[in-house]
Each structure stands twice: as C-alpha cells, then as structure tokens.
Amino acid sequence: KDASQKSAITDDFDVATLRDYMMLQAHEDEMPSYLGGRHNQWRELTLENLSRKDVLYDVVDYINSGKRSDRLREIYPTLPVRIMPFSQPAQHDCLKRLLEYKKKRANGSQSARQS
C-alpha cells in the first residue's frame, strides 16, 4: 500500500488485517480528542505545565538548567553535578530516592488529614 492508502483506514469497517487494525489504532492515537481520537502524541514536558509544589517541577528544572533546588538537595544530597547519572545503578538510585520522597510526603499528608 502506498501513503494515500495508509490514511484511508479511519474506521472499523476498513479493517481487514492485523496491519489494518494497527494502522487504525495509530490513526485514533494521533487524531484530536474533539474528533473522537485519543490525541496521544508526544508532548514536551515544560515547567509551565507543572505545579511548583510538585517535586517533578524541581526534577525538570534540574534537567533543563542543571540547578539543584533545596528540595532536591534534601531528597538526594549526593545528586550528581552531571544532569543525569550515567550508569544504570545510579539512575535506579536516583529514581528510588524520588519515589521514597513521594511516598513519605503522601503518608505525611494522609496522617495529617486523619488527625
């Protein structure tokens, strides 16, 4: 099939093979939600889309600028000067510390609500 035929699969009735089904799924993923699609395309993660209260804001800021916030220093005092740890074990350690912080914070807010 050429490029014009690939875009012709836009409905369940057009599906005759597994390949057609996969092309339909891709079409629905990329179609805007107001047209009935999922609008699941890659989106750039920017600071404008994040709350300053979330640790993810600090992580994205660190990746973009290399500046470590006080909160990141608290969570991960030995945070590498390099933007992302090079070795896989160092990456796992970094993610583990961030997840532990999120759990600790979630548990703290739950106990505060119960009081």
All heavy atoms as an XYZ file, in Angstrom:
943
protein
N       0.842     -1.191      0.000
C       0.000      0.000      0.000
C       0.877      1.241      0.000
O       1.898      1.286      0.652
C      -0.883      0.010      1.240
C      -1.875     -1.114      1.283
C      -2.730     -1.028      2.520
C      -3.727     -2.155      2.540
N      -4.577     -2.129      3.694
N       0.434      2.258     -0.700
C       1.185      3.500     -0.703
C       0.662      4.419      0.399
O      -0.247      4.084      1.137
C       1.133      4.173     -2.078
C      -0.280      4.603     -2.470
O      -1.175      4.582     -1.603
O      -0.471      4.965     -3.638
N       1.237      5.603      0.519
C       0.915      6.535      1.601
C      -0.553      6.956      1.572
O      -1.169      7.140      2.610
C       1.820      7.755      1.527
N      -1.132      7.096      0.389
C      -2.531      7.519      0.312
C      -3.473      6.432      0.823
O      -4.526      6.725      1.362
C      -2.893      7.907     -1.119
O      -2.797      6.774     -1.966
N      -3.108      5.164      0.656
C      -3.946      4.074      1.147
C      -3.815      3.901      2.652
O      -4.753      3.488      3.308
C      -3.577      2.777      0.438
C      -3.992      2.763     -1.020
C      -3.515      1.513     -1.726
O      -2.434      1.018     -1.428
N      -4.326      1.009     -2.646
N      -2.661      4.224      3.234
C      -2.472      4.103      4.683
C      -3.438      4.997      5.435
O      -4.003      4.608      6.434
C      -1.038      4.459      5.072
C      -0.042      3.400      4.742
C       1.331      3.806      5.234
C       2.352      2.781      4.847
N       3.692      3.147      5.289
N      -3.645      6.205      4.944
C      -4.519      7.132      5.631
C      -5.989      6.808      5.403
O      -6.855      7.380      6.030
C      -4.219      8.568      5.203
O      -4.484      8.705      3.826
N      -6.290      5.871      4.507
C      -7.672      5.531      4.214
C      -8.304      4.681      5.315
O      -9.505      4.537      5.357
C      -7.753      4.802      2.878
N      -7.518      4.104      6.208
C      -8.059      3.284      7.290
C      -8.389      4.196      8.453
O      -7.538      4.553      9.265
C      -7.066      2.175      7.690
C      -6.854      1.266      6.494
C      -7.590      1.397      8.883
C      -5.867      0.179      6.710
N      -9.662      4.587      8.500
C     -10.105      5.524      9.524
C     -11.329      5.033     10.281
O     -11.858      5.739     11.124
C     -10.435      6.883      8.891
O     -11.446      6.688      7.899
C      -9.198      7.513      8.273
N     -11.785      3.812      9.977
C     -12.994      3.300     10.602
C     -12.860      1.793     10.791
O     -12.087      1.138     10.082
C     -14.201      3.620      9.703
C     -15.501      3.413     10.433
O     -15.896      4.316     11.194
O     -16.104      2.332     10.249
N     -13.657      1.221     11.696
C     -13.627     -0.227     11.932
C     -13.948     -1.017     10.670
O     -13.443     -2.120     10.474
C     -14.621     -0.612     13.022
C     -14.216     -0.105     14.400
O     -13.017      0.187     14.582
O     -15.087     -0.007     15.280
N     -14.778     -0.449      9.802
C     -15.165     -1.151      8.580
C     -14.011     -1.290      7.600
O     -14.045     -2.148      6.724
C     -16.333     -0.421      7.890
C     -17.590     -0.425      8.705
C     -18.077      0.755      9.241
C     -18.282     -1.601      8.947
C     -19.236      0.762      9.986
C     -19.440     -1.618      9.708
C     -19.916     -0.427     10.231
N     -12.975     -0.460      7.754
C     -11.817     -0.505      6.859
C     -10.823     -1.595      7.239
O      -9.913     -1.886      6.486
C     -11.085      0.841      6.869
C     -11.954      1.986      6.391
O     -12.827      1.743      5.524
O     -11.772      3.112      6.888
N     -10.998     -2.197      8.413
C     -10.028     -3.157      8.935
C     -10.282     -4.546      8.350
O     -11.369     -5.105      8.488
C     -10.084     -3.220     10.474
C      -9.163     -4.301     11.001
C      -9.724     -1.862     11.061
N      -9.256     -5.092      7.679
C      -9.353     -6.437      7.114
C      -8.212     -7.322      7.603
O      -8.339     -8.542      7.589
C      -9.338     -6.362      5.593
N      -7.118     -6.704      8.067
C      -5.963     -7.477      8.518
C      -5.476     -6.901      9.849
O      -5.916     -5.825     10.279
C      -4.807     -7.394      7.501
O      -4.347     -6.036      7.449
C      -5.239     -7.859      6.116
N      -4.566     -7.606     10.481
C      -3.967     -7.109     11.716
C      -3.227     -5.799     11.461
O      -3.292     -4.870     12.270
C      -3.001     -8.150     12.298
C      -2.285     -7.763     13.573
C      -3.290     -7.493     14.694
C      -1.313     -8.848     13.998
N      -2.588     -5.713     10.327
C      -1.870     -4.482      9.978
C      -2.850     -3.300      9.859
O      -2.575     -2.198     10.330
C      -1.110     -4.679      8.676
C      -0.307     -3.476      8.283
C       0.528     -3.763      7.074
N       1.310     -2.574      6.775
C       1.781     -2.283      5.602
N       1.605     -3.114      4.598
N       2.476     -1.198      5.403
N      -4.002     -3.552      9.235
C      -5.023     -2.504      9.133
C      -5.480     -2.066     10.515
O      -5.675     -0.881     10.770
C      -6.235     -3.006      8.340
C      -5.946     -3.256      6.866
O      -4.902     -2.770      6.378
O      -6.765     -3.937      6.225
N      -5.658     -3.039     11.410
C      -6.086     -2.721     12.774
C      -5.051     -1.840     13.477
O      -5.399     -0.864     14.136
C      -6.319     -4.009     13.570
C      -6.654     -3.767     15.012
C      -7.929     -3.330     15.382
C      -5.706     -3.937     16.000
C      -8.245     -3.089     16.704
C      -6.007     -3.699     17.329
C      -7.281     -3.279     17.677
O      -7.582     -3.035     18.992
N      -3.775     -2.176     13.322
C      -2.708     -1.387     13.943
C      -2.669      0.022     13.351
O      -2.448      0.999     14.076
C      -1.351     -2.076     13.784
C      -1.267     -3.426     14.467
S      -1.706     -3.382     16.210
C      -0.350     -2.483     16.880
N      -2.916      0.138     12.069
C      -2.936      1.459     11.438
C      -4.131      2.271     11.938
O      -4.024      3.473     12.154
C      -2.946      1.329      9.913
C      -1.598      0.857      9.401
S      -1.369      0.503      7.645
C      -2.679      1.228      6.800
N      -5.275      1.595     12.157
C      -6.440      2.279     12.713
C      -6.147      2.774     14.123
O      -6.489      3.903     14.482
C      -7.658      1.357     12.717
C      -8.912      1.907     13.393
C      -9.437      3.120     12.621
C      -9.982      0.843     13.501
N      -5.489      1.943     14.927
C      -5.123      2.351     16.284
C      -4.196      3.558     16.261
O      -4.355      4.491     17.043
C      -4.469      1.185     17.044
C      -5.396      0.035     17.334
C      -6.583      0.456     18.178
O      -6.423      1.081     19.217
N      -7.770      0.126     17.725
N      -3.227      3.554     15.370
C      -2.305      4.683     15.250
C      -3.060      5.946     14.824
O      -2.806      7.039     15.349
C      -1.196      4.363     14.246
N      -4.000      5.775     13.906
C      -4.807      6.916     13.458
C      -5.609      7.494     14.627
O      -5.655      8.707     14.817
C      -5.743      6.475     12.326
C      -6.747      7.499     11.924
N      -6.406      8.613     11.184
C      -8.076      7.612     12.174
C      -7.482      9.348     10.994
N      -8.513      8.770     11.591
N      -6.222      6.621     15.432
C      -7.015      7.083     16.575
C      -6.131      7.723     17.644
O      -6.550      8.652     18.329
C      -7.835      5.938     17.151
C      -8.977      5.535     16.239
C      -9.773      4.353     16.760
O      -9.375      3.749     17.781
O     -10.799      4.029     16.137
N      -4.920      7.207     17.802
C      -3.988      7.800     18.775
C      -3.642      9.233     18.404
O      -3.535     10.097     19.267
C      -2.691      6.989     18.850
C      -2.809      5.790     19.767
O      -3.773      5.729     20.552
O      -1.932      4.914     19.695
N      -3.446      9.486     17.138
C      -2.989     10.793     16.689
C      -4.118     11.783     16.434
O      -3.890     12.988     16.431
C      -2.151     10.626     15.415
C      -0.875      9.853     15.666
C      -0.139      9.480     14.396
O      -0.602      9.839     13.301
O       0.901      8.812     14.513
N      -5.340     11.292     16.262
C      -6.469     12.175     15.967
C      -6.832     12.999     17.208
O      -6.811     12.484     18.327
C      -7.672     11.327     15.536
C      -8.813     12.140     14.995
S     -10.136     11.178     14.187
C     -10.376      9.809     15.249
N      -7.133     14.277     17.044
C      -7.510     15.109     18.193
C      -8.725     14.554     18.928
O      -9.606     13.942     18.332
C      -7.835     16.467     17.567
C      -7.203     16.453     16.222
C      -7.150     15.028     15.789
N      -8.775     14.777     20.221
C      -9.855     14.225     21.033
C     -11.214     14.796     20.645
O     -12.225     14.106     20.733
C      -9.574     14.446     22.514
O      -9.380     15.803     22.776
N     -11.258     16.053     20.202
C     -12.552     16.631     19.833
C     -13.139     15.968     18.581
O     -14.315     16.135     18.281
C     -12.468     18.153     19.656
C     -11.630     18.625     18.492
C     -12.185     18.783     17.231
C     -10.296     18.936     18.674
C     -11.420     19.221     16.163
C      -9.521     19.377     17.619
C     -10.088     19.523     16.368
O      -9.320     19.959     15.321
N     -12.321     15.182     17.867
C     -12.813     14.433     16.714
C     -13.009     12.954     17.041
O     -13.227     12.140     16.158
C     -11.843     14.561     15.532
C     -11.717     15.948     14.913
C     -10.632     15.954     13.835
C     -13.048     16.380     14.326
N     -12.895     12.613     18.329
C     -13.097     11.227     18.750
C     -11.819     10.433     18.905
O     -11.861      9.243     19.216
N     -10.672     11.066     18.710
C      -9.393     10.367     18.860
C      -8.875     10.455     20.277
O      -9.522     10.976     21.182
N      -7.689      9.927     20.474
C      -7.077      9.910     21.805
C      -6.076     11.046     22.007
O      -5.708     11.345     23.124
C      -6.367      8.576     22.026
C      -7.314      7.407     22.046
C      -6.561      6.127     22.369
N      -7.360      4.996     21.972
C      -7.210      4.318     20.851
N      -6.258      4.633     20.006
N      -7.987      3.311     20.575
N      -5.623     11.641     20.918
C      -4.637     12.731     20.964
C      -3.414     12.321     21.795
O      -2.935     13.049     22.648
C      -5.271     14.016     21.486
C      -4.453     15.235     21.191
N      -4.299     15.725     19.925
C      -3.719     16.038     22.000
C      -3.519     16.785     19.959
N      -3.151     16.995     21.194
N      -2.939     11.100     21.556
C      -1.789     10.568     22.288
C      -0.514     10.739     21.484
O       0.062      9.799     20.984
C      -1.969      9.071     22.588
C      -2.928      8.822     23.693
O      -3.211      9.716     24.472
N      -3.440      7.621     23.775
N      -0.076     11.958     21.373
C       1.185     12.206     20.696
C       2.192     12.644     21.750
O       1.836     13.027     22.861
C       1.020     13.280     19.631
C       0.078     12.849     18.529
C      -0.163     13.967     17.539
O       0.035     15.130     17.839
N      -0.604     13.615     16.349
N       3.454     12.613     21.397
C       4.484     13.060     22.322
C       4.275     14.534     22.607
O       4.022     15.328     21.716
C       5.876     12.845     21.721
C       6.274     11.414     21.748
C       6.215     10.527     20.709
C       6.781     10.692     22.853
N       6.646      9.307     21.105
C       7.012      9.376     22.431
C       7.056     11.020     24.174
C       7.508      8.391     23.268
C       7.555     10.046     25.013
C       7.776      8.754     24.555
N       4.368     14.871     23.881
C       4.254     16.269     24.281
C       5.518     16.655     25.031
O       6.058     15.865     25.788
C       3.040     16.460     25.192
C       1.724     16.189     24.493
C       0.595     16.200     25.508
N      -0.663     15.821     24.925
C      -1.100     14.579     24.813
N      -0.360     13.579     25.248
N      -2.255     14.316     24.276
N       5.942     17.857     24.828
C       7.132     18.339     25.521
C       6.768     18.646     26.968
O       5.757     19.282     27.258
C       7.650     19.603     24.852
C       8.930     20.107     25.469
C       9.464     21.336     24.761
O       8.928     21.700     23.708
O      10.411     21.922     25.285
N       7.577     18.143     27.881
C       7.361     18.402     29.297
C       8.059     19.707     29.649
O       9.275     19.820     29.588
C       7.932     17.253     30.132
C       7.666     17.273     31.617
C       6.170     17.301     31.887
C       8.283     16.065     32.275
N       7.259     20.715     29.980
C       7.813     22.021     30.304
C       7.397     22.427     31.701
O       6.450     21.881     32.274
C       7.318     23.095     29.312
O       5.900     23.199     29.432
C       7.697     22.756     27.882
N       8.079     23.403     32.243
C       7.778     23.879     33.588
C       6.421     24.566     33.657
O       5.794     24.588     34.715
C       8.883     24.827     34.067
C      10.250     24.175     34.245
C      11.282     25.231     34.622
C      10.208     23.080     35.284
N       5.946     25.103     32.545
C       4.646     25.776     32.539
C       3.505     24.814     32.840
O       2.457     25.217     33.326
C       4.382     26.460     31.192
C       5.283     27.638     30.897
C       6.628     27.217     30.305
O       6.697     26.207     29.582
O       7.622     27.898     30.588
N       3.695     23.524     32.549
C       2.646     22.529     32.748
C       2.683     21.889     34.129
O       1.841     21.060     34.431
C       2.768     21.413     31.698
C       2.686     21.944     30.293
O       2.027     22.936     30.042
N       3.354     21.291     29.370
N       3.651     22.262     34.947
C       3.834     21.602     36.239
C       3.612     22.562     37.391
O       3.901     23.749     37.291
C       5.266     21.041     36.337
C       5.651     20.004     35.290
C       7.136     19.703     35.375
C       4.843     18.736     35.491
N       3.150     22.012     38.501
C       2.984     22.798     39.717
C       4.332     22.949     40.410
O       5.092     21.987     40.517
C       1.999     22.090     40.649
O       2.035     22.666     41.926
N       4.617     24.129     40.910
C       5.875     24.361     41.621
C       5.947     23.560     42.915
O       7.016     23.343     43.452
C       6.045     25.837     41.947
C       6.398     26.676     40.749
C       6.606     28.120     41.180
N       7.003     28.936     40.066
C       8.274     29.245     39.792
N       9.228     28.819     40.566
N       8.555     29.981     38.759
N       4.794     23.117     43.412
C       4.755     22.363     44.661
C       5.173     20.911     44.470
O       5.486     20.227     45.429
C       3.344     22.402     45.259
C       2.925     23.783     45.672
C       1.521     23.789     46.215
C       1.100     25.196     46.594
N      -0.278     25.220     47.091
N       5.163     20.432     43.238
C       5.498     19.041     42.951
C       6.998     18.896     42.733
O       7.633     19.738     42.102
C       4.735     18.579     41.713
C       4.756     17.075     41.529
O       5.463     16.386     42.277
O       4.053     16.588     40.641
N       7.540     17.805     43.246
C       8.979     17.559     43.100
C       9.353     17.372     41.629
O      10.492     17.646     41.240
C       9.424     16.363     43.965
C       8.892     15.063     43.408
C      10.924     16.307     44.097
N       8.406     16.956     40.804
C       8.692     16.793     39.382
C       9.103     18.120     38.758
O       9.925     18.160     37.847
C       7.477     16.203     38.659
C       7.679     15.825     37.209
C       8.825     14.826     37.048
C       6.406     15.256     36.624
N       8.556     19.220     39.252
C       8.954     20.548     38.781
C      10.458     20.735     38.999
O      11.177     21.189     38.108
C       8.168     21.630     39.523
C       8.512     23.031     39.077
C       7.785     23.647     38.065
C       9.569     23.742     39.646
C       8.084     24.927     37.635
C       9.880     25.024     39.220
C       9.140     25.609     38.218
O       9.456     26.869     37.799
N      10.932     20.369     40.199
C      12.356     20.510     40.518
C      13.215     19.612     39.635
O      14.302     19.999     39.213
C      12.611     20.185     41.987
C      11.900     21.149     42.914
O      11.679     22.300     42.515
O      11.570     20.743     44.039
N      12.710     18.403     39.364
C      13.467     17.462     38.526
C      13.592     18.007     37.106
O      14.686     18.012     36.528
C      12.798     16.066     38.531
C      13.445     15.153     37.509
C      12.847     15.454     39.921
N      12.478     18.480     36.537
C      12.517     19.017     35.165
C      13.397     20.267     35.114
O      14.180     20.449     34.181
C      11.094     19.300     34.643
C      11.131     20.020     33.304
C      10.314     18.008     34.524
N      13.304     21.113     36.132
C      14.154     22.300     36.184
C      15.627     21.907     36.260
O      16.478     22.499     35.598
C      13.765     23.169     37.380
C      14.510     24.493     37.386
O      14.646     25.107     36.300
O      14.951     24.915     38.474
N      15.927     20.874     37.038
C      17.305     20.373     37.158
C      17.808     19.845     35.821
O      18.934     20.117     35.405
C      17.356     19.281     38.229
C      18.651     18.526     38.311
C      19.844     19.162     38.626
C      18.691     17.166     38.086
C      21.037     18.462     38.720
C      19.871     16.452     38.173
C      21.040     17.105     38.486
O      22.208     16.408     38.564
N      16.953     19.116     35.118
C      17.351     18.570     33.813
C      17.595     19.692     32.812
O      18.553     19.661     32.051
C      16.283     17.582     33.295
C      16.291     16.328     34.158
C      16.504     17.236     31.830
C      15.127     15.401     33.910
N      16.721     20.706     32.839
C      16.850     21.812     31.877
C      18.000     22.758     32.203
O      18.690     23.234     31.311
C      15.553     22.616     31.806
C      14.444     21.850     31.136
O      14.694     20.960     30.343
N      13.212     22.184     31.459
N      18.187     23.065     33.477
C      19.149     24.107     33.828
C      20.384     23.601     34.565
O      21.388     24.298     34.638
C      18.462     25.161     34.704
O      18.147     24.601     35.967
N      20.281     22.411     35.162
C      21.395     21.894     35.953
C      21.423     22.453     37.366
O      22.301     22.124     38.146
N      20.440     23.292     37.730
C      20.388     23.886     39.067
C      19.623     22.957     40.008
O      18.522     22.510     39.693
C      19.703     25.248     39.027
C      20.446     26.265     38.213
C      19.670     27.563     38.162
C      20.369     28.550     37.225
N      19.567     29.754     37.027
N      20.218     22.695     41.157
C      19.586     21.825     42.146
C      18.830     22.670     43.165
O      19.404     23.542     43.802
C      20.626     20.968     42.841
C      21.284     19.988     41.882
C      22.323     19.187     42.558
N      23.548     20.005     42.644
C      24.677     19.600     43.166
N      24.764     18.407     43.689
N      25.721     20.375     43.185
N      17.553     22.395     43.331
C      16.739     23.132     44.300
C      17.032     22.607     45.708
O      17.621     21.537     45.885
C      15.256     22.948     43.990
O      14.879     21.601     44.219
N      16.612     23.364     46.696
C      16.778     22.925     48.086
C      16.051     21.610     48.327
O      16.547     20.740     49.030
C      16.250     23.994     49.051
C      17.107     25.251     49.038
O      18.292     25.163     48.634
O      16.590     26.318     49.425
N      14.869     21.472     47.738
C      14.098     20.235     47.914
C      14.840     19.044     47.313
O      14.899     17.971     47.929
C      12.724     20.393     47.265
C      11.824     19.225     47.488
C      10.394     19.444     47.094
N      10.210     20.306     45.953
C       9.031     20.713     45.522
N       7.939     20.348     46.142
N       8.921     21.494     44.472
N      15.446     19.199     46.128
C      16.223     18.103     45.539
C      17.451     17.784     46.386
O      17.816     16.619     46.531
C      16.649     18.439     44.111
C      15.629     18.193     43.015
C      16.208     18.551     41.655
C      15.135     16.777     43.011
N      18.073     18.798     46.932
C      19.233     18.548     47.809
C      18.815     17.780     49.059
O      19.561     16.954     49.558
C      19.890     19.872     48.193
C      20.693     20.462     47.073
C      21.532     21.639     47.559
N      22.110     22.326     46.427
C      21.716     23.511     45.990
N      20.763     24.167     46.600
N      22.282     24.052     44.947
N      17.602     18.061     49.558
C      17.098     17.352     50.736
C      16.820     15.883     50.414
O      17.181     14.994     51.167
C      15.808     18.020     51.217
C      15.109     17.291     52.347
C      13.710     17.824     52.587
O      13.456     19.015     52.314
O      12.859     17.041     53.034
N      16.179     15.653     49.275
C      15.836     14.285     48.869
C      17.082     13.491     48.513
O      17.230     12.330     48.876
C      14.911     14.298     47.636
C      13.614     14.993     47.963
C      14.631     12.897     47.145
C      12.801     15.316     46.722
N      17.968     14.126     47.805
C      19.117     13.428     47.233
C      20.358     14.289     47.419
O      20.802     14.962     46.493
C      18.818     13.181     45.758
C      19.698     12.194     45.052
C      20.705     11.489     45.706
C      19.532     11.951     43.705
C      21.504     10.590     45.036
C      20.330     11.053     43.024
C      21.319     10.377     43.699
O      22.114      9.488     43.031
N      20.933     14.255     48.641
C      22.079     15.123     48.934
C      23.276     14.899     48.019
O      24.047     15.815     47.774
C      22.441     14.785     50.375
C      21.314     14.009     50.918
C      20.548     13.442     49.773
N      23.420     13.688     47.518
C      24.572     13.387     46.663
C      24.205     13.434     45.185
O      24.808     12.756     44.375
C      25.143     11.998     47.014
O      24.113     11.020     46.829
C      25.659     11.958     48.429
N      23.218     14.258     44.859
C      22.780     14.390     43.472
C      23.963     14.773     42.595
O      24.686     15.719     42.893
C      21.693     15.460     43.363
C      20.975     15.595     42.032
C      20.160     14.334     41.737
C      20.061     16.788     42.056
N      24.184     14.023     41.531
C      25.358     14.282     40.689
C      25.315     15.674     40.057
O      24.254     16.220     39.803
C      25.260     13.225     39.593
C      24.232     12.262     40.028
C      23.381     12.920     41.046
N      26.491     16.208     39.834
C      26.584     17.500     39.174
C      26.155     17.351     37.717
O      25.547     18.228     37.146
C      28.024     18.057     39.266
C      28.154     19.334     38.481
C      28.400     18.256     40.721
N      26.473     16.183     37.156
C      26.023     15.890     35.802
C      24.507     15.793     35.797
O      23.908     15.346     36.772
C      26.594     14.545     35.345
C      27.372     14.679     34.073
C      27.702     13.392     33.444
N      28.459     12.511     34.322
C      28.768     11.287     33.995
N      28.386     10.791     32.860
N      29.457     10.529     34.797
N      23.876     16.184     34.713
C      22.414     16.234     34.653
C      21.790     14.872     34.956
O      20.953     14.764     35.813
C      21.927     16.751     33.284
C      22.418     18.172     33.068
C      20.433     16.679     33.170
C      21.909     19.173     34.086
N      22.149     13.839     34.261
C      21.605     12.508     34.539
C      22.746     11.567     34.864
O      23.769     11.576     34.188
C      20.839     11.963     33.328
C      19.475     12.588     33.138
S      18.377     12.445     34.547
C      17.989     10.721     34.547
N      22.574     10.747     35.910
C      23.620      9.766     36.221
C      23.858      8.867     35.013
O      22.918      8.455     34.346
C      23.018      8.975     37.381
C      21.929      9.819     37.922
C      21.447     10.664     36.790
N      25.125      8.574     34.768
C      25.482      7.824     33.570
C      25.157      6.346     33.714
O      24.607      5.735     32.821
C      26.974      8.006     33.258
C      27.418      7.282     32.025
C      27.021      7.725     30.772
C      28.193      6.141     32.104
C      27.410      7.057     29.624
C      28.588      5.478     30.961
C      28.197      5.934     29.729
N      25.482      5.756     34.852
C      25.306      4.314     34.993
C      23.869      3.972     35.365
O      23.167      4.747     36.012
C      26.259      3.756     36.052
O      25.837      4.177     37.330
N      23.443      2.791     34.963
C      22.076      2.357     35.252
C      21.831      2.232     36.754
O      20.782      2.667     37.230
C      21.783      1.050     34.529
C      20.313      0.681     34.557
C      20.006     -0.505     33.669
O      20.888     -1.174     33.175
N      18.728     -0.757     33.474
N      22.761      1.679     37.555
C      22.524      1.634     39.004
C      22.352      3.026     39.617
O      21.511      3.223     40.489
C      23.773      0.945     39.549
C      24.284      0.127     38.419
C      23.962      0.920     37.186
N      23.090      4.012     39.125
C      22.948      5.376     39.639
C      21.591      5.953     39.255
O      20.965      6.666     40.045
C      24.077      6.256     39.109
N      21.111      5.642     38.061
C      19.789      6.097     37.647
C      18.708      5.475     38.524
O      17.772      6.155     38.954
C      19.544      5.756     36.181
C      20.369      6.570     35.215
C      20.208      6.119     33.778
O      19.593      5.093     33.495
N      20.784      6.874     32.860
N      18.845      4.174     38.810
C      17.876      3.490     39.677
C      17.889      4.091     41.074
O      16.830      4.278     41.683
C      18.172      1.988     39.740
C      17.749      1.248     38.515
N      16.462      0.854     38.282
C      18.456      0.849     37.435
C      16.380      0.233     37.128
N      17.585      0.230     36.582
N      19.067      4.405     41.577
C      19.181      5.006     42.902
C      18.488      6.365     42.940
O      17.761      6.677     43.883
C      20.655      5.150     43.292
C      20.820      5.721     44.677
O      20.247      5.168     45.631
O      21.517      6.753     44.804
N      18.677      7.149     41.913
C      18.064      8.467     41.830
C      16.540      8.342     41.820
O      15.842      9.025     42.578
C      18.560      9.174     40.576
S      17.951     10.853     40.393
N      16.002      7.461     40.990
C      14.557      7.273     40.928
C      14.010      6.704     42.235
O      12.934      7.106     42.684
C      14.199      6.347     39.760
C      14.427      6.937     38.379
C      14.207      5.885     37.305
C      13.501      8.115     38.149
N      14.746      5.807     42.846
C      14.319      5.218     44.121
C      14.186      6.293     45.198
O      13.204      6.329     45.940
C      15.329      4.152     44.549
C      14.964      3.419     45.804
C      16.010      2.336     46.061
C      16.213      2.187     47.551
N      17.333      1.349     47.878
N      15.132      7.195     45.269
C      15.082      8.271     46.257
C      13.889      9.194     46.017
O      13.229      9.623     46.952
C      16.370      9.078     46.238
C      17.540      8.349     46.828
C      18.803      9.169     46.645
N      19.975      8.422     46.992
C      20.680      8.635     48.100
N      20.309      9.550     48.956
N      21.742      7.925     48.344
N      13.620      9.493     44.751
C      12.476     10.353     44.434
C      11.159      9.669     44.806
O      10.259     10.288     45.362
C      12.476     10.731     42.960
C      13.578     11.691     42.533
C      13.629     11.805     41.020
C      13.386     13.052     43.165
N      11.051      8.371     44.538
C       9.834      7.639     44.890
C       9.659      7.548     46.397
O       8.539      7.683     46.902
C       9.857      6.239     44.269
C       9.687      6.189     42.757
C       9.920      4.783     42.232
C       8.314      6.681     42.353
N      10.747      7.329     47.126
C      10.664      7.289     48.588
C      10.186      8.625     49.136
O       9.371      8.675     50.047
C      12.031      6.934     49.193
C      12.414      5.485     49.003
C      13.860      5.200     49.401
O      14.593      6.154     49.778
O      14.258      4.034     49.317
N      10.669      9.705     48.559
C      10.249     11.034     48.990
C       8.758     11.228     48.741
O       8.036     11.726     49.600
C      11.059     12.101     48.251
C      10.581     13.507     48.530
C      10.926     14.151     49.708
C       9.769     14.174     47.629
C      10.488     15.442     49.967
C       9.321     15.457     47.876
C       9.685     16.087     49.050
O       9.229     17.344     49.312
N       8.295     10.829     47.556
C       6.873     10.977     47.231
C       6.012     10.159     48.198
O       4.983     10.637     48.659
C       6.591     10.542     45.792
C       7.244     11.358     44.727
C       6.456     12.543     44.308
C       5.340     12.204     43.378
N       4.690     13.404     42.859
N       6.446      8.928     48.523
C       5.685      8.091     49.459
C       5.669      8.713     50.849
O       4.635      8.746     51.507
C       6.289      6.685     49.528
C       5.988      5.840     48.327
C       6.627      4.472     48.468
C       6.470      3.654     47.208
N       7.168      2.368     47.297
N       6.831      9.210     51.287
C       6.923      9.829     52.603
C       6.006     11.041     52.679
O       5.294     11.231     53.657
C       8.379     10.228     52.882
C       8.610     10.811     54.264
C      10.101     11.009     54.517
C      10.519     12.350     53.981
N      11.898     12.693     54.315
N       5.995     11.819     51.632
C       5.141     13.011     51.591
C       3.666     12.633     51.572
O       2.844     13.248     52.234
C       5.481     13.819     50.349
C       5.572     15.279     50.638
C       6.063     16.050     49.460
N       5.064     17.083     49.256
C       4.746     17.589     48.114
N       5.329     17.189     47.030
N       3.840     18.524     48.034
N       3.324     11.567     50.808
C       1.934     11.116     50.737
C       1.476     10.585     52.089
O       0.364     10.865     52.532
C       1.776     10.053     49.664
N       2.330      9.835     52.767
C       1.980      9.299     54.086
C       1.818     10.423     55.101
O       0.945     10.380     55.958
C       3.026      8.309     54.574
C       3.008      7.018     53.780
O       2.003      6.697     53.154
N       4.107      6.294     53.796
N       2.644     11.447     54.996
C       2.560     12.593     55.887
C       1.260     13.360     55.702
O       0.627     13.781     56.650
N       0.825     13.502     54.447
C      -0.418     14.238     54.200
C      -1.620     13.414     54.598
O      -2.632     13.955     55.025
C      -0.507     14.657     52.724
O      -0.593     13.530     51.889
N      -1.552     12.089     54.506
C      -2.666     11.240     54.934
C      -2.818     11.273     56.445
O      -3.911     11.375     56.957
C      -2.453      9.797     54.472
C      -2.684      9.607     52.987
C      -2.392      8.182     52.550
O      -1.990      7.343     53.347
N      -2.578      7.916     51.278
N      -1.692     11.220     57.183
C      -1.785     11.250     58.645
C      -2.247     12.609     59.138
O      -2.941     12.709     60.119
C      -0.448     10.861     59.272
O       0.554     11.794     58.900
N      -1.916     13.659     58.408
C      -2.368     14.999     58.792
C      -3.877     15.125     58.595
O      -4.558     15.771     59.372
C      -1.642     16.057     57.964
N      -4.421     14.479     57.542
C      -5.854     14.524     57.282
C      -6.625     13.718     58.322
O      -7.732     14.038     58.661
C      -6.171     13.972     55.896
C      -5.957     15.011     54.820
C      -6.440     14.498     53.486
N      -5.246     14.384     52.650
C      -5.052     13.481     51.720
N      -5.945     12.577     51.493
N      -3.950     13.466     51.023
N      -6.014     12.621     58.823
C      -6.692     11.765     59.798
C      -6.745     12.415     61.162
O      -7.614     12.108     61.962
C      -5.981     10.423     59.899
C      -6.124      9.593     58.631
C      -5.272      8.339     58.670
O      -4.513      8.129     59.595
N      -5.411      7.502     57.640
N      -5.858     13.351     61.465
C      -5.833     13.994     62.775
C      -6.945     14.984     62.944
O      -7.518     15.518     62.125
C      -4.537     14.762     63.007
O      -3.426     14.046     62.615
